[in-house]
Amino acid sequence: MKRLLIALLLFLAACAAPMQPEDCFEDEFYDPVDQVCYLACEDDDSCQEVEGGFGSWLGGFLDAITGSVYDLGETEEGEVLVTYSVADGNIESPTYADAMTDEEADIQEDEDQHTVMWLEFAQIIPSEQRTLVTQFGVFSDGQDETLAFVQPIDDSPTNWMLAMDPNDTRDKSELTYTLIHEFGHVLTLNDGQVPFDETAYFAEDDETIEAAEAACDGYFTGEGCAGWDSYIGRFYELFWLDIVEEHAEIDPEDADALYDFYTIYEDQFVTDYAATNPGEDIAESWTHFVLNEEPDNDSIAAQKVLFFYDFPELVALRNDILGRVYSQSRR
Ligand SMILES: [Zn+2]
C-alpha cells in the first residue's frame, strides 16, 4: 500500500522531458521522433508480462484522479494565446494573439513550458497516430475549468488543433487522462470517420444545422454525418437510440439538468461528464478503455468500454499508449 503511494507520488511529480536512448531501461524501446522510451511486447509471453504489469498498475490509475476532469469542447475565437504549427513531431513558428493582461503576456513568453506541454501529448500518443493534429495552442481560463480541448482548424478543418492550459497541467494523472480523452475526439470525429460537412459546421443559423441533421442517415456530430459503420455512429446506434429523445429535451447549458439525466442512467455512463452528449460519452469510454482493466461486469457503462475491444486497431493503439504512459510512470 505504502509502495503504491510512493510510486504514485513519483508519477505525479514527473514532468515531461525529452529522453535519450540511454535513458531507456533494458526492457524498453526508444522512439526517436517523440524522444521517449516505451514498453512493447513482441510475442505472447512478453505481451502477457507487459500486460500483467499494466493490469496491476492500472488498477490504481483512475482512482488517483481527483477533481472533475472535463473539457468544454469549444472556446471562443481569440482565446488561444499562442498557436504553433506541428512539423516532424515538434512545435514551431508560434503566432501570438493580443494579450489582454500581464498574466496572459507571461503565459505567451514561456516557450519552454509550451514545449514541455506539447511533449506531454507527444510522449503519450505515437507520432503516426496524431498526424491530424497539425496545430498546438496555449490558452488559459484560469486554474481548473478547461485543461485542454481539440477543435478542427478553421481554414483547414480536416486537421485539428490541440490546446492546453498551463495553469492546469500540474497533476500528471489528470493530464494524462485528459490528453487521452482529447485524442479520443480526434480519433472518433476525424474526416476519415465523419466526412466533414463545411456548410453545417460553419453555419450560424439553426435551419442549416437542422437540415443537415435531418439528411443524416447516422448520427450528426456537428462536424458531419457519422455513418453507422463509423466508431461513433456504431456507438450511438448501440447505446443512445433509446435515451436520445429524453436527452434532447435538456438544455446543453443546464449543468443541473444534465446531472439529473446522468443520475437516472448512472449505470450507463463511465463518468457524469460522459452523459453530456454522445461525443463526450465515446471520448470518456475510450479513455476508460485505455486506462482501465477490461471490465468484468455487464452494465451498459462496461459494454461501452468493451465496445473498443472489437476493433483490433484500437486494441493495438491502447497497448501503444499504455506502453508509453507506463514507462513514464516508472521514472
Ligand atoms: Zn471532450
Boltz pocket constraint, residues with backbone or C-beta under 6 A from the ligand:
constraints:
  - pocket:
      binder: B
      contacts: [[A, 71], [A, 73], [A, 181], [A, 182], [A, 185], [A, 279], [A, 280], [A, 283]]
      max_distance: 6.0
